[in-house]
Amino acid sequence: MQGFTDEHLEFICTVAHHLYNVPLYYFGEHNQLLHRIPVDIEHNPLFSSDHEMIAALFDGTEDRRYPIIRETVYLEKFFAINLFVDDQRRGRLVAGPVIHFKMTEAIIHVTLSDLLTKANNKELSVYYDHVPVMSNYKFINFAMVVYFMLYQEQLTLADVLGNLEKDDWRKAALEIEHPYHQIMDARQNNLIHTEMHKEKKLLDFIRLGRTDKVLETFHSIHKQGKKSVLSKTSYVRSQKNLAISLITLATRAAVEGGVFQEIAYNLSDLYILKLEELTDSKAVDDLMEDALLDFTKRVEHSKKNKYSKPINICQDYIFNHLHERITIARLAERTSLHPNYLSNLFKKEVGISISQFMLKTKIEEAQNLLTYSNYSLAEIATLLNFNDQSYFAKVFKTYTGCTPKQFKDQK
């Protein structure tokens, strides 16, 4: 950021706004508003000013370097990026608001009722009509783009997700009460934690690739009783928190079971992003079940396909560089084998050629992106290095029996 001027920052705000059509604010060192685009931003009528609301929303985050994402009680999402020059904070950029789904009058009415807020529904409805709708995945990528424009540093999804805070922004501090009080409440309300041996058994079955036992064990845990509550504000939020914990444990178990680490962690990211967009309790349970079964099937598949060290090196490299152009010469160099010998060895052990394996793996990645991301078909084709969208569709149909559009519509 060294050498950046107000004009540079205003330019970044303007370009980012034109790319994503989301309002941006530039605040100075003392939280004074120096620039915003568009100039005539219509703020939430339930707040006296957008400036004061944003200041309260990100209060206490001045030392954070990565993007900070916060949500108001009215379901608006913002992200902030602090501006540092030589380790000294000089201000921040803020983008938002966005919402994740269109706010109908019915949803607005229920939201206000839950918060015991008296407001003009019509006025609020007009405001929400002007707020951009954007998925969690795209909003996080938007934050990563702005961060790169500022610092020329590439962030990963894990960098941003690891920086997200789960605390309520209206609370100045989080006071932890003595666990004995929670234990008493749990006994009275039949809120119990999963028995340790059942949780261990579930993870062991994932590690062993036992698809026949995973869902059976998962359902037996569900029948155990009401689960402990991990959010005091929302039952669905509590379910999501439990699901994130379980997916994290399942990811590690899958890696221990033989699934390539990069595949397991990317899959985990995709499931968690999809999870955050759900608003229905049943949908959260279904996604949790799908995730556990997916990890277990991948372990089962990996155990049936034990290959020699050179082939494992090849597959690992292909998985980790799927968005790049990979040549047999590069793989031969990695394994210290002659290209012809490596090609023959790969075909002998895996049953298909290296090029066929790369296409098959790209199509599997495309299926994940179509299911769990909001990328368009053209973006996925480009991301996976297909020459054009029609060739991508042709290869996709060869391996799956349907076109990418048909696959997406089915999901």
Secondary structure, 3 states (H helix, E strand, C coil): CCCCCHHHHHHHHHHHHHHHCCCEEEECCCCCEEEEECCCCCCCCCCCCHHHHHHHHCCCCCCCCCCEEEECCCCCEEEEEEEEECCEEEEEEEEEEEECCCCCHHHHHHHHHHCCCCCCHHHHHHHHHCCCECCHHHHHHHHHHHHHHHHCCCCCHHHHHHHCCCCCCCCCCCCCCCHHHHHHHHHHHCEECCCHHHHHHHHHHHHHCCHHHHHHHHHHHHCCCEECCCCCCCHHHHHHHHHHHHHHHHHHHHHHCCCCHHHHHHHHHHHHHHHHCCCCHHHHHHHHHHHHHHHHHHHHHHHHCCCCHHHHHHHHHHHHCCCCCCCHHHHHHHHCCCHHHHHHHHHHHHCCCHHHHHHHHHHHHHHHHHHHCCCCHHHHHHHCCCCCHHHHHHHHHHHHCCCHHHHHHHC
